[in-house]
Amino acid sequence: MSDPKSFDILVVGGGMVGSALALGLSRQGWHVGLVEGSERKALLEAPATADSVEGFEPRVSAISVASQRLLEELGVWSAIAAGRHCPYQSMTVWDGDGTGRIQFEAAELQARALGTIVENRHIVRGLFSALADSQVELIDGVKVTGWWQNQNQRGIELENGTMLGADLVVAADGANSRLRQWVGLPTREWDYDQQAIVCTVKTSQSHRFTAWQRFSPTGPLAFLPLLTEGGDEHFCSIVWSQDTEEARRLMALDDGSFAGELERAIERELGTVESISRRFAFPLRQRHAKDYIATGFALVGDAAHTIHPLAGQGANLGYGDVRALLDELAQARKSGLNASDDLVLARYQRRRKGENLTMMAAMEGFKQLFARDELPLRWLRNTGMRWLNQLGPIKNRIAAEAMGLDA
Ligand SMILES: Cc1cc2nc3c(=O)[nH]c(=O)nc-3n(C[C@H](O)[C@H](O)[C@H](O)COP(=O)(O)OP(=O)(O)OC[C@H]3O[C@@H](n4cnc5c(N)ncnc54)[C@H](O)[C@@H]3O)c2cc1C
């Protein structure tokens, strides 16, 4: 067998996280390959006009200010912001079973927005347009089917039989990462026994550039504001996490009955629900790799951790990983170290594991607190929310953390 084509760094998976990482690494001067199972042509396709609920992509992300900064530094945010996106200035969170309510305001933080809702495919499209003008060698439309390693190198096998080698392989191949399994990095995981129902709706009232989140014992419901090209403020992306049985019942309803349930569940904050796109349901599972690294190997994004979508932090945690790995590898390059240097990878793991675990634990605590119906817990969360809402500095500190700002 001839020697496999070789890179400094091979990134597997060109989703929101892997494509950003590949772009950043190549800008640092590393020889980078990016392997993505989908065809680049499909990923670069122009979006449909959003003049109806079906015009929007079903999957969206609440991009934090810190993630936006990273995308700005990579030079892709202006392309993303030239397309459909919706900055939101307020966030309202309340307990459907009580009187507790918290309101976060960008103005109180001297910020222009708390975050921006963007369709996932727009972010990937922006990144792939930039990749086309970069030094990254993009290997698209082909899946990785295997992993190999010898004393000095390691690499992957593609479904067409091609072998590729690298000093460092980074897995950004999503929640069910095959690479993580082949390399043998175990995970700690548990099933929430919940599903997230995702769709787009049009409401009779404007969303008022607010992200709405109502908690109930069977799970949280989020209305995330969207904006059409023409500036119509009546569209929202829904993420409705519900216990599996309840999610199945909701999925089986016809559109009219589902709209009625949604209006009741959000307490008609946005008036009536006038139209609903096709609905999708995702099973929810918390997953965290016990280690993010092995010799010449690292995990980023959902391949390392998946989190409940109740605070919309999944992609933001992934971008936190990208930021940390870019910092450590820039330093390694300056110092003349290899990309696979053990200490460099260990520093990356140390920086990210604690932060990701803290966020995951906080989400779990939130979910448990709102799932319980006992009177003392209901009192605690309602009193806690009202109390927190009146405490400007602490509340703003929490908001700044979620936005990824240094408060
Ligand atoms: C219902 C729901 C709502 C969410 N809402 C939010 C939100 O509001 N805000 C937020 O920040 N996050 C949110 N998230 C989480 C967010 O979507 C994920 O964290 C994010 O998409 C992870 O990006 P990634 O690039 O790590 O993985 P992925 O997006 O899964 O990308 C993996 C890529 O790898 C490729 N790939 C996989 N296997 C192979 C292979 N063998 N060979 C070649 N290529 C391969 C795939 O084609 C894909 O392009 C939500 C998640 C869910 C389920």
The ligand as an SDF file (V2000), in Angstrom:
LIG
                    3D

 53 58  0  0  0  0  0  0  0  0999 V2000
  -34.1740   20.2110   19.1830 C   0  0  0  0  0  0  0  0  0  0  0  0
  -32.8350   20.8630   19.3330 C   0  0  0  0  0  0  0  0  0  0  0  0
  -32.7500   22.2520   19.4390 C   0  0  0  0  0  0  0  0  0  0  0  0
  -31.5020   22.8740   19.5940 C   0  0  0  0  0  0  0  0  0  0  0  0
  -31.4490   24.2430   19.7450 N   0  0  0  0  0  0  0  0  0  0  0  0
  -30.2290   24.8450   19.9470 C   0  0  0  0  0  0  0  0  0  0  0  0
  -30.1230   26.2710   20.1690 C   0  0  0  0  0  0  0  0  0  0  0  0
  -31.1030   27.0230   20.2040 O   0  0  0  0  0  0  0  0  0  0  0  0
  -28.8680   26.8020   20.3590 N   0  0  0  0  0  0  0  0  0  0  0  0
  -27.7500   26.0180   20.3570 C   0  0  0  0  0  0  0  0  0  0  0  0
  -26.6380   26.5490   20.5680 O   0  0  0  0  0  0  0  0  0  0  0  0
  -27.8210   24.6740   20.1260 N   0  0  0  0  0  0  0  0  0  0  0  0
  -29.0220   24.0770   19.9290 C   0  0  0  0  0  0  0  0  0  0  0  0
  -29.0900   22.7250   19.7270 N   0  0  0  0  0  0  0  0  0  0  0  0
  -27.8400   21.9470   19.6480 C   0  0  0  0  0  0  0  0  0  0  0  0
  -27.1010   22.1490   18.3210 C   0  0  0  0  0  0  0  0  0  0  0  0
  -27.9740   21.9070   17.2320 O   0  0  0  0  0  0  0  0  0  0  0  0
  -25.8990   21.2070   18.2680 C   0  0  0  0  0  0  0  0  0  0  0  0
  -25.1350   21.3840   19.4420 O   0  0  0  0  0  0  0  0  0  0  0  0
  -25.0070   21.5070   17.0470 C   0  0  0  0  0  0  0  0  0  0  0  0
  -25.6950   21.3000   15.8440 O   0  0  0  0  0  0  0  0  0  0  0  0
  -23.7770   20.5760   17.0630 C   0  0  0  0  0  0  0  0  0  0  0  0
  -22.9590   20.8580   15.9550 O   0  0  0  0  0  0  0  0  0  0  0  0
  -21.8090   19.8420   15.5330 P   0  0  0  0  0  0  0  0  0  0  0  0
  -21.1360   20.4760   14.3560 O   0  0  0  0  0  0  0  0  0  0  0  0
  -21.0040   19.4480   16.7240 O   0  0  0  0  0  0  0  0  0  0  0  0
  -22.5590   18.4950   15.0930 O   0  0  0  0  0  0  0  0  0  0  0  0
  -23.5370   18.2490   13.8580 P   0  0  0  0  0  0  0  0  0  0  0  0
  -24.3290   19.4560   13.5360 O   0  0  0  0  0  0  0  0  0  0  0  0
  -24.2830   16.9870   14.1760 O   0  0  0  0  0  0  0  0  0  0  0  0
  -22.5460   17.9960   12.6210 O   0  0  0  0  0  0  0  0  0  0  0  0
  -21.8660   16.7760   12.4230 C   0  0  0  0  0  0  0  0  0  0  0  0
  -21.4100   16.7240   10.9730 C   0  0  0  0  0  0  0  0  0  0  0  0
  -20.6050   15.5580   10.7800 O   0  0  0  0  0  0  0  0  0  0  0  0
  -20.9640   14.9080    9.5790 C   0  0  0  0  0  0  0  0  0  0  0  0
  -20.6740   13.4900    9.7590 N   0  0  0  0  0  0  0  0  0  0  0  0
  -21.1560   12.6610   10.7260 C   0  0  0  0  0  0  0  0  0  0  0  0
  -20.6390   11.4280   10.5880 N   0  0  0  0  0  0  0  0  0  0  0  0
  -19.7990   11.4530    9.5100 C   0  0  0  0  0  0  0  0  0  0  0  0
  -18.9860   10.4830    8.8500 C   0  0  0  0  0  0  0  0  0  0  0  0
  -18.9140    9.2200    9.3020 N   0  0  0  0  0  0  0  0  0  0  0  0
  -18.2740   10.8530    7.7700 N   0  0  0  0  0  0  0  0  0  0  0  0
  -18.3350   12.1600    7.3110 C   0  0  0  0  0  0  0  0  0  0  0  0
  -19.0990   13.1250    7.8930 N   0  0  0  0  0  0  0  0  0  0  0  0
  -19.8170   12.7720    8.9700 C   0  0  0  0  0  0  0  0  0  0  0  0
  -22.4610   15.1870    9.4140 C   0  0  0  0  0  0  0  0  0  0  0  0
  -22.8580   15.1080    8.0570 O   0  0  0  0  0  0  0  0  0  0  0  0
  -22.5580   16.6110    9.9780 C   0  0  0  0  0  0  0  0  0  0  0  0
  -22.3960   17.5880    8.9790 O   0  0  0  0  0  0  0  0  0  0  0  0
  -30.3140   22.0820   19.6010 C   0  0  0  0  0  0  0  0  0  0  0  0
  -30.4140   20.6900   19.4700 C   0  0  0  0  0  0  0  0  0  0  0  0
  -31.6560   20.0720   19.3710 C   0  0  0  0  0  0  0  0  0  0  0  0
  -31.7420   18.5490   19.2780 C   0  0  0  0  0  0  0  0  0  0  0  0
  1  2  1  0
  2  3  1  0
  2 52  2  0
  3  4  2  0
  4  5  1  0
  4 50  1  0
  5  6  2  0
  6  7  1  0
  6 13  1  0
  7  8  2  0
  7  9  1  0
  9 10  1  0
 10 11  2  0
 10 12  1  0
 12 13  2  0
 13 14  1  0
 14 15  1  0
 14 50  1  0
 15 16  1  0
 16 17  1  0
 16 18  1  0
 18 19  1  0
 18 20  1  0
 20 21  1  0
 20 22  1  0
 22 23  1  0
 23 24  1  0
 24 25  2  0
 24 26  1  0
 24 27  1  0
 27 28  1  0
 28 29  2  0
 28 30  1  0
 28 31  1  0
 31 32  1  0
 32 33  1  0
 33 34  1  0
 33 48  1  0
 34 35  1  0
 35 36  1  0
 35 46  1  0
 36 37  1  0
 36 45  1  0
 37 38  2  0
 38 39  1  0
 39 40  1  0
 39 45  2  0
 40 41  1  0
 40 42  2  0
 42 43  1  0
 43 44  2  0
 44 45  1  0
 46 47  1  0
 46 48  1  0
 48 49  1  0
 50 51  2  0
 51 52  1  0
 52 53  1  0
M  END
$$$$
